[in-house]
Amino acid sequence: MKSYIIKNARIVNEGKIISADVLLKNGRIEKIASEISSPNAEVINAENNFLLPGMIDDQVHFREPGLTHKGDIYTESKAAVAGGITSFMEMPNTVPNTLTQSLLQDKYDLASTKSLANYSFFMGVSNDNYDEVMRTNKKTVCGIKIFMGSSTGNMLVDQPSTLERIFGNSELLIATHCEDEKTILNNLEKARNQFGENVPMWMHPQIRSVEACYLSSSFAVALAKSKGSRLHVLHISTAKELELFDNSIPLGKKRITAEACVHHLFFDDSDYEKLGTKIKWNPAVKSAEDKAAILKGVLENKIDVIATDHAPHTLEEKSKTYFNAPSGGPLVQHALLSLMEHYHDGKITIEKIAEKTSHALSECFGIPDRGYIREGYYADLVLINPNKGFQVTESNLLYKCKWSPFENYTFRSTIEKTFVNGNLVFDNNNFEESIKGQRLAFTGLN
């Protein structure tokens, strides 16, 4: 592998910004010092740029196998590294659903030959695959995923006995999608009675309501507390849910953690008029007050990590009417850039961005030697130019679906370079694809 010296970087790490050089050698961070020279290393001038640990995205849907007309591991991991994401954890609602150890291994095999980023895959839970779930290796798999709301195929887990057994016996992190199915169905019936088949998009946060989220999240948290489970509640979308989470406990000791997603921090219900189904997500983008509360929850450490919930669909699919347009959208290429907008607006520090997109993921999931800029750690790094704008256009989209809710938006920052295990994978719109990402390992301490 090539060695690199990143010179004069503004290193953002562990709550501080320091100016220093970083030597990358054999896939790791060899040295951090005020002045480094190495005759065989390529020098990269990073003056005035921020160097952050690469983003670790704990929630993506890369659509392979079975839904590869929307995206696949190669195309979406390529978009991810262009966005400064160096590791991802992918969800089990592919086709077939990832409900057996054999199907889980198939995804790891695919990623080993296709993924430009480091990778892990969640084991899926259904009402009837308990024995398969219990065979999941806690040191080689990021966790298990429970959809406590409608989902693809056989993945809605709504039997209390199944939930009791999983929460009571799993040694792995349990990641949950929390929306109460009965509440949503009742709201859907009311909307259909009022609007027929032409339900307007602004109804989405009323159908997938605050109450639906809180009922399910509070149930999951109560069950986890009663069983001592390691629970991770995904994509918090309401102010009300924040009361469920504790910021008085250090992250490394928390048994119950929470995630925010970039779209719930960027969009609110006023954007439905312009963007329509392009911002149709589950849980729904809700009010401006909810958006502000989620950011406050991030800053106050009630919410522990920030992710994307990247979930591409084709434009043809997204152009359908409310009942027929799927929920989800592509986000990995522009996630860090969207967070940098909050930085430019003075709403969040760059140190907090590094914490919530990388440091905290390492702690939350128990990922050794990643998530920090430390000597001896893997060289998973992103170089961000905060003074150079980047306009999102169809021509520079790397998603297979070739659209973005950010299209035509001009971000105030640019992702310049992304290193994955010391490999300069992304360099000013050029890619080095000969070396693939690695399978993530875990301490198994969850």
C-alpha positions in Angstrom: 0.0 0.0 0.0 1.0 3.6 -0.6 2.0 5.7 2.4 0.7 9.3 2.8 1.6 12.3 4.9 -1.4 14.7 5.4 0.3 18.0 6.0 -1.0 20.9 8.1 -4.4 19.4 8.6 -6.9 20.9 11.1 -7.4 17.6 12.9 -10.9 17.4 14.5 -10.7 14.7 17.2 -12.0 14.0 20.7 -13.4 17.5 21.2 -10.4 19.4 20.0 -9.0 20.9 16.8 -5.2 20.8 16.4 -2.9 21.6 13.4 -0.6 18.7 12.7 0.7 16.2 10.2 -0.6 12.7 10.0 1.4 9.7 8.6 -0.6 6.9 7.1 1.2 3.6 6.6 0.1 0.0 6.0 -3.6 1.0 6.4 -3.1 2.6 9.8 -2.3 6.0 11.4 1.4 5.6 12.0 2.1 9.0 13.5 0.6 12.3 14.4 3.0 15.2 15.0 3.6 18.8 14.3 6.1 18.0 11.6 6.5 14.6 9.8 8.8 13.6 7.0 9.0 10.2 5.3 10.9 9.8 2.0 8.5 7.2 0.5 5.2 8.8 1.4 3.1 10.9 -0.9 2.5 14.4 0.6 -1.0 15.8 0.7 -1.3 19.5 1.6 -4.4 19.9 3.8 -3.9 23.5 4.9 -7.2 25.2 5.9 -9.0 21.9 5.6 -10.6 19.8 8.4 -9.5 16.2 8.8 -12.2 14.1 10.6 -12.5 10.4 11.3 -14.6 9.0 8.5 -18.3 8.8 9.2 -19.6 5.4 10.4 -23.2 5.1 9.2 -25.2 2.7 11.3 -28.3 2.6 9.1 -28.3 2.2 5.4 -30.4 0.2 2.9 -28.1 -0.6 -0.1 -30.8 -2.9 -1.7 -28.7 -5.9 -2.6 -29.8 -8.6 -3.1 -33.1 -8.4 -4.8 -33.7 -4.7 -5.3 -30.7 -3.8 -7.3 -32.7 -1.6 -9.7 -32.7 0.9 -6.9 -29.1 0.6 -5.7 -26.4 -2.0 -5.0 -23.5 -2.4 -2.7 -21.0 -1.1 -5.2 -22.9 2.0 -6.4 -24.1 3.0 -2.9 -20.7 2.4 -1.2 -19.1 4.5 -3.9 -21.5 7.3 -3.2 -20.9 6.8 0.5 -17.1 7.3 0.3 -17.6 10.3 -1.9 -19.6 11.7 1.0 -16.9 10.9 3.6 -18.6 7.7 4.9 -15.9 5.1 5.5 -18.0 2.3 7.2 -21.6 1.3 7.0 -24.1 -1.0 8.7 -26.8 -2.3 6.3 -30.3 -3.3 7.1 -32.0 -6.7 6.5 -35.1 -5.7 4.5 -33.5 -6.8 1.2 -35.1 -9.5 -1.0 -35.0 -12.1 0.4 -35.1 -10.7 3.9 -32.0 -11.4 5.8 -33.6 -13.8 8.3 -31.1 -16.8 8.2 -27.4 -17.0 8.9 -26.9 -18.3 5.4 -28.6 -15.2 3.8 -26.6 -13.0 6.2 -23.3 -14.6 5.1 -24.3 -14.1 1.4 -24.4 -10.4 2.0 -20.9 -10.4 3.6 -19.7 -12.4 0.6 -21.1 -9.8 -1.8 -19.6 -6.9 0.1 -16.1 -8.4 0.2 -15.9 -8.1 -3.6 -18.0 -5.0 -4.1 -17.8 -2.5 -1.2 -15.4 0.5 -1.3 -16.2 1.2 2.3 -16.0 -1.0 5.4 -19.2 -2.9 6.1 -21.4 -4.8 8.5 -24.9 -6.2 8.1 -27.7 -6.5 10.7 -29.4 -9.8 11.2 -33.1 -9.5 10.7 -35.8 -10.6 13.1 -39.3 -11.9 12.2 -42.0 -13.5 14.3 -40.7 -16.9 13.6 -36.8 -17.0 13.3 -35.8 -16.9 16.9 -33.3 -19.7 16.7 -31.6 -18.2 13.7 -31.3 -14.8 15.5 -29.8 -16.4 18.5 -27.0 -17.9 16.4 -25.7 -14.4 15.4 -22.0 -13.8 16.4 -21.7 -10.7 18.5 -18.1 -10.2 17.5 -18.6 -10.2 13.7 -22.1 -8.8 13.3 -23.2 -5.2 14.3 -26.5 -6.2 15.8 -30.0 -7.5 15.2 -32.8 -5.4 13.7 -36.5 -5.4 14.7 -39.1 -3.5 12.7 -41.7 -2.6 15.3 -43.7 -1.0 12.5 -44.6 -2.0 8.9 -41.8 -3.1 6.7 -40.8 -5.3 3.7 -41.9 -8.9 3.5 -42.0 -10.9 6.8 -40.3 -8.3 9.0 -43.0 -6.7 11.1 -42.5 -8.1 14.6 -45.7 -7.7 16.4 -46.0 -10.8 18.6 -45.4 -9.9 22.3 -44.0 -13.3 23.0 -41.3 -12.9 20.2 -40.3 -9.5 21.5 -40.1 -10.8 25.1 -37.8 -13.6 24.1 -35.5 -11.5 21.9 -35.2 -8.6 24.4 -34.7 -11.1 27.2 -32.1 -13.3 25.6 -30.2 -11.4 22.9 -26.5 -10.6 23.7 -26.3 -8.4 20.7 -27.4 -4.8 20.3 -31.0 -4.6 19.3 -31.8 -1.9 16.8 -35.5 -0.9 16.5 -37.6 0.9 14.0 -40.4 2.2 16.3 -43.8 3.2 14.9 -47.0 1.8 16.3 -48.7 -0.2 13.5 -52.3 0.1 14.9 -52.1 3.9 15.2 -50.8 4.2 11.7 -53.5 2.0 10.2 -56.2 4.0 12.0 -54.7 7.3 10.7 -54.5 5.9 7.2 -58.2 4.9 7.3 -59.1 8.4 8.4 -57.0 10.0 5.6 -58.5 7.7 3.0 -62.0 8.6 4.2 -61.2 12.3 3.9 -59.2 12.4 0.7 -59.8 9.1 -1.1 -56.8 8.0 -3.1 -55.4 11.5 -3.4 -54.0 11.9 0.1 -51.7 15.0 0.0 -48.1 14.5 1.1 -48.4 17.0 4.0 -50.6 14.4 5.7 -47.7 12.0 6.0 -46.5 13.3 9.5 -50.1 13.1 10.7 -50.5 9.5 9.5 -47.2 8.4 10.8 -47.7 10.6 13.7 -45.9 11.7 16.9 -48.2 9.4 18.8 -47.3 6.4 16.6 -43.6 7.0 17.2 -43.9 7.6 20.9 -46.2 4.6 21.6 -43.7 2.3 20.0 -40.5 3.9 21.3 -41.8 4.0 24.9 -42.8 0.4 24.6 -39.4 -0.7 23.4 -37.6 1.4 26.0 -39.8 -0.1 28.8 -39.2 -3.6 27.6 -35.5 -3.1 27.4 -35.4 -1.7 30.9 -37.3 -4.6 32.2 -35.0 -7.1 30.4 -31.7 -5.3 30.7 -31.4 -5.3 26.9 -28.9 -3.4 24.9 -31.4 -1.3 22.9 -30.6 1.2 20.1 -33.6 3.2 18.9 -33.2 4.3 15.3 -34.2 7.6 13.6 -35.8 9.6 16.4 -38.2 12.1 14.6 -40.2 13.8 17.5 -39.5 16.1 20.4 -41.7 13.9 22.6 -39.5 10.8 22.3 -36.5 12.7 23.8 -37.9 12.2 27.3 -37.2 8.5 26.9 -33.5 8.9 26.8 -30.9 9.7 29.5 -27.9 12.0 29.1 -26.6 11.5 32.7 -25.0 8.2 31.8 -21.7 8.1 29.9 -22.1 6.6 26.5 -19.9 3.6 27.2 -22.2 2.6 30.1 -25.6 3.3 28.4 -27.9 0.3 27.8 -30.3 2.4 25.8 -29.1 4.7 23.0 -30.7 6.7 20.3 -30.0 7.8 16.7 -30.9 10.9 14.7 -30.9 11.0 10.9 -29.6 13.8 8.7 -33.0 14.3 7.0 -34.8 14.8 10.3 -32.2 17.5 11.1 -32.5 19.2 7.7 -36.1 19.1 6.5 -39.4 19.8 8.2 -43.1 19.6 7.2 -42.9 23.0 5.3 -40.7 21.2 2.7 -43.5 18.8 1.6 -45.0 21.4 -0.7 -41.9 21.7 -2.8 -40.3 18.2 -2.5 -43.4 16.0 -2.0 -42.6 12.3 -2.0 -38.9 12.9 -2.4 -38.9 13.5 1.4 -41.4 10.8 2.2 -39.6 8.8 4.9 -40.7 6.4 7.7 -40.7 7.8 10.3 -42.0 11.0 8.7 -40.3 14.4 8.6 -42.3 16.3 11.1 -42.6 19.9 12.4 -39.9 22.6 12.6 -40.2 22.3 16.4 -39.5 18.6 16.2 -36.5 19.3 14.0 -35.1 21.8 16.4 -35.7 19.5 19.4 -33.8 16.6 17.7 -30.8 18.9 17.1 -31.0 19.9 20.8 -31.1 16.3 21.8 -27.9 15.7 19.8 -26.2 18.6 21.4 -27.3 17.5 24.9 -26.4 13.8 24.3 -29.9 12.5 24.7 -29.3 11.4 21.1 -26.0 9.5 20.8 -25.3 9.1 17.0 -26.2 10.6 13.6 -26.9 8.4 10.6 -28.5 8.5 7.2 -31.2 5.8 6.8 -30.1 5.9 3.1 -32.9 4.1 1.2 -32.9 4.7 -2.5 -35.9 4.2 -4.8 -36.2 5.0 -8.5 -37.7 8.3 -9.5 -40.5 6.4 -11.3 -41.4 4.8 -8.0 -41.2 8.0 -6.0 -43.3 9.8 -8.5 -46.4 7.8 -7.7 -49.3 8.9 -5.5 -49.2 8.9 -1.7 -50.3 5.3 -1.2 -48.1 4.0 -3.9 -44.9 6.0 -3.5 -42.4 4.1 -1.3 -40.8 5.8 1.7 -37.0 6.5 1.7 -34.4 8.4 -0.2 -30.7 8.5 -1.1 -28.5 10.4 1.4 -25.0 9.0 1.9 -23.3 11.2 -0.6 -24.5 14.4 1.1 -24.9 13.5 4.7 -21.7 15.1 6.1 -22.2 18.1 3.8 -25.7 18.6 5.2 -24.3 18.5 8.8 -21.7 21.1 7.7 -24.5 23.4 6.9 -25.5 23.4 10.5 -21.9 24.1 11.4 -21.8 27.1 9.1 -25.0 28.3 10.6 -23.5 28.1 14.1 -25.9 25.4 15.3 -23.3 22.7 15.9 -19.5 22.5 16.3 -17.3 20.5 14.0 -16.1 18.7 17.1 -19.6 17.6 17.8 -20.1 16.4 14.2 -17.0 14.2 14.5 -18.3 12.9 17.9 -21.8 12.0 16.6 -20.8 10.6 13.3 -17.7 8.6 14.3 -16.5 8.6 17.9 -19.9 7.7 19.3 -20.4 5.0 16.8 -17.2 3.3 17.9 -18.4 3.4 21.5 -22.0 2.6 20.8 -21.3 -0.6 18.8 -17.9 -1.5 20.3 -15.8 -1.1 17.2 -12.1 -1.5 17.9 -9.5 0.7 16.3 -11.9 2.9 14.4 -13.8 6.1 14.9 -10.9 8.2 16.2 -7.8 9.9 14.8 -5.3 8.0 17.0 -1.9 6.4 16.3 -2.4 2.7 15.6 -6.0 3.1 14.5 -7.2 2.3 11.0 -6.7 5.3 8.7 -10.4 5.9 8.0 -10.4 9.6 7.3 -12.2 12.4 5.5 -10.8 15.7 4.4 -13.3 18.5 4.2 -12.8 21.9 2.7 -15.2 24.3 4.6 -14.5 27.2 2.2 -15.4 25.6 -1.1 -19.0 25.2 -2.2 -20.5 22.1 -3.8 -23.7 22.3 -5.9 -25.7 19.0 -6.2 -26.6 18.3 -9.8 -27.9 15.3 -11.6 -24.5 15.0 -13.3 -22.5 14.6 -10.1 -24.9 12.2 -8.3 -23.4 8.8 -7.7 -26.5 7.0 -6.5 -27.8 4.4 -8.9 -31.3 6.0 -8.7 -29.7 9.3 -9.9 -31.8 11.7 -7.8 -31.5 13.5 -4.5 -33.7 15.6 -2.2 -30.7 18.0 -2.2 -30.6 18.4 -6.0 -29.8 22.0 -7.0 -28.8 22.9 -3.4 -25.3 24.4 -3.0 -23.5 23.3 0.1 -20.9 25.6 1.6 -18.4 22.7 2.0 -16.8 20.1 -0.2 -15.6 16.6 0.6 -12.0 16.6 -0.9 -10.6 13.2 0.0 -11.7 10.0 1.8 -9.3 7.3 3.0 -10.6 3.8 3.9 -8.0 1.7 5.7 -5.3 4.0 4.5 -6.4 3.7 0.8 -7.2 7.0 -0.8 -10.5 5.8 -2.3 -11.9 9.2 -3.1 -9.8 12.1 -4.3 -11.5 15.1 -5.9 -14.0 13.1 -7.8 -11.5 10.3 -8.7 -11.8 6.8 -7.3 -9.3 4.1 -6.4 -11.3 0.9 -6.4 -8.6 -1.8 -6.5 -8.7 -2.3 -2.7 -12.0 -3.1 -1.1 -13.3 -2.2 2.4 -13.0 -4.6 5.3 -15.6 -6.4 7.4 -16.1 -4.6 10.7 -15.2 -6.4 13.9 -16.8 -5.7 17.3 -15.7 -6.2 20.9 -19.0 -8.0 21.7 -19.3 -6.1 24.9 -22.9 -4.8 24.2 
